[in-house]
Amino acid sequence: MNRNHFKEKYGPWALVTGASSGIGLEFSRQIAALGLNVILVARRKERLLSLADTLEKAHGVETLVVPTDLSKEDFLSGVQDATKGLEVGLLVNNAGFGTTGTLLENDLETEIKLLHVNCRAPLILAHAYGNPMKTRGRGGIIFLSSVVGFTAVPLWSNYAASKAYDLFLSEAMNHELKGQGVDVLALCPGTTEAEFQEVANTKQVMPMPAAVVVRLGLKKLGHKSVAVPGILNRLTVFFVQLFPRLWSRSVFGKAIAQLRKP
Ligand SMILES: NC(=O)c1ccc[n+]([C@@H]2O[C@H](COP(=O)([O-])OP(=O)(O)OC[C@H]3O[C@@H](n4cnc5c(N)ncnc54)[C@H](OP(=O)(O)O)[C@@H]3O)[C@@H](O)[C@H]2O)c1
């Protein structure tokens, strides 16, 4: 990837949600290594401060820590106040979490929070920061979807549906912004090294390194509308799209039942 081109196209500031862990932390690292200043958003302030310090020392970039709970109704005003005057050329809508279990047995409040963090917040941030990008005629937005965004998944019903939302929103925005200088990508990983499984209460089987997932996302931005890291994940998505959804629903449901922790 050409560092100068990346900076010109997506700089000077990137905003990464969920920067305190896993894929978002790795996005922050790789984006800083490409020379962009980074706005770090998540709830765990201490982790963000420590990451900010590391990125500034390692890459000589500027950082801004904006501790935020994206499930809150009015989260945007705090983020916008903190970033006032900064030109955000790259938005990584990464923050998200999953829940495991049958929907009716799961806690409704948590499921609503999931919708807010995984869907509502990315929508609001894309609208808030995408409009200035469109006016400037340059920029990029990455949405974290998932392999499970391509199908319904029993025991992950709300989570998989939220990732389908991210995938379709991203793909449609990519189309709407064609020729206007703003690139939109849906990044759809399978199991990746992160805290995701711990939060979702599932086992982690053969995870991909977050660094590999992020590298592919940054490479495909501006070239593709959807990127699926890893040959096995690409094969899975291929078969999910080839066969009736009844098949994938059943296969994924059985897999999550196996991975679910007692
Ligand atoms: N890991 C996988 O296997 C996998 C596979 C496919 C897709 N994904 C997607 O990748 C994205 C990143 O997840 P990850 O795998 O890196 O998991 P992770 O390590 O658990 O990271 C999740 C991030 O989201 C943030 N977050 C969660 N709730 C939040 C809230 N209410 N407000 C603000 N930030 C919040 C967390 O920060 P705080 O807790 O500090 O707020 C954390 O930084 C998610 O959208 C997930 O759906 C992951």
The ligand as a MOL file (V3000), in Angstrom:
LIG
                    3D

  0  0  0     0  0            999 V3000
M  V30 BEGIN CTAB
M  V30 COUNTS 48 52 0 0 0
M  V30 BEGIN ATOM
M  V30 1 N -13.4370 -11.4520 16.6280 0
M  V30 2 C -14.1970 -12.0720 15.7440 0
M  V30 3 O -14.1970 -13.3190 15.6520 0
M  V30 4 C -15.0800 -11.2710 14.7990 0
M  V30 5 C -15.5430 -11.8820 13.6280 0
M  V30 6 C -16.3360 -11.1570 12.7630 0
M  V30 7 C -16.6550 -9.8450 13.0430 0
M  V30 8 N -16.1950 -9.2650 14.1860 0 CHG=1
M  V30 9 C -16.5530 -7.8660 14.4570 0
M  V30 10 O -15.3810 -7.1400 14.7140 0
M  V30 11 C -15.7010 -5.9940 15.4910 0
M  V30 12 C -14.6480 -5.7930 16.5630 0
M  V30 13 O -14.7620 -6.8070 17.5220 0
M  V30 14 P -13.5040 -7.6350 18.0690 0
M  V30 15 O -13.5710 -8.9650 17.4580 0
M  V30 16 O -12.2770 -6.8540 17.9450 0 CHG=-1
M  V30 17 O -13.9660 -7.8160 19.5990 0
M  V30 18 P -13.4170 -7.1530 20.9360 0
M  V30 19 O -11.9810 -7.4840 21.1120 0
M  V30 20 O -14.3730 -7.5940 21.9910 0
M  V30 21 O -13.5430 -5.5860 20.6870 0
M  V30 22 C -14.8080 -4.9490 20.6950 0
M  V30 23 C -14.5850 -3.4540 20.7830 0
M  V30 24 O -15.8680 -2.8070 20.7600 0
M  V30 25 C -15.9080 -1.8740 21.8370 0
M  V30 26 N -17.2800 -1.7110 22.3530 0
M  V30 27 C -18.1200 -2.6680 22.7580 0
M  V30 28 N -19.2410 -2.1120 23.2680 0
M  V30 29 C -19.0780 -0.7660 23.1910 0
M  V30 30 C -19.8690 0.3560 23.5720 0
M  V30 31 N -21.0550 0.2200 24.1790 0
M  V30 32 N -19.3880 1.5970 23.3320 0
M  V30 33 C -18.1670 1.7640 22.7550 0
M  V30 34 N -17.3870 0.7500 22.3710 0
M  V30 35 C -17.8260 -0.5060 22.5860 0
M  V30 36 C -15.0040 -2.4650 22.9130 0
M  V30 37 O -14.4750 -1.4070 23.7230 0
M  V30 38 P -14.8850 -1.1190 25.2570 0
M  V30 39 O -15.2770 -2.4160 25.8910 0
M  V30 40 O -13.6570 -0.5100 25.8350 0
M  V30 41 O -16.0150 -0.1500 25.1600 0
M  V30 42 C -13.8770 -3.0510 22.0640 0
M  V30 43 O -12.9120 -2.0760 21.7910 0
M  V30 44 C -17.1210 -6.1960 15.9860 0
M  V30 45 O -18.0030 -5.3630 15.2500 0
M  V30 46 C -17.4110 -7.6590 15.6970 0
M  V30 47 O -18.7660 -7.8720 15.4380 0
M  V30 48 C -15.4100 -9.9510 15.0620 0
M  V30 END ATOM
M  V30 BEGIN BOND
M  V30 1 1 1 2
M  V30 2 2 2 3
M  V30 3 1 2 4
M  V30 4 1 4 5
M  V30 5 2 4 48
M  V30 6 2 5 6
M  V30 7 1 6 7
M  V30 8 2 7 8
M  V30 9 1 8 9
M  V30 10 1 8 48
M  V30 11 1 9 10
M  V30 12 1 9 46
M  V30 13 1 10 11
M  V30 14 1 11 12
M  V30 15 1 11 44
M  V30 16 1 12 13
M  V30 17 1 13 14
M  V30 18 2 14 15
M  V30 19 1 14 16
M  V30 20 1 14 17
M  V30 21 1 17 18
M  V30 22 2 18 19
M  V30 23 1 18 20
M  V30 24 1 18 21
M  V30 25 1 21 22
M  V30 26 1 22 23
M  V30 27 1 23 24
M  V30 28 1 23 42
M  V30 29 1 24 25
M  V30 30 1 25 26
M  V30 31 1 25 36
M  V30 32 1 26 27
M  V30 33 1 26 35
M  V30 34 2 27 28
M  V30 35 1 28 29
M  V30 36 1 29 30
M  V30 37 2 29 35
M  V30 38 1 30 31
M  V30 39 2 30 32
M  V30 40 1 32 33
M  V30 41 2 33 34
M  V30 42 1 34 35
M  V30 43 1 36 37
M  V30 44 1 36 42
M  V30 45 1 37 38
M  V30 46 2 38 39
M  V30 47 1 38 40
M  V30 48 1 38 41
M  V30 49 1 42 43
M  V30 50 1 44 45
M  V30 51 1 44 46
M  V30 52 1 46 47
M  V30 END BOND
M  V30 END CTAB
M  END
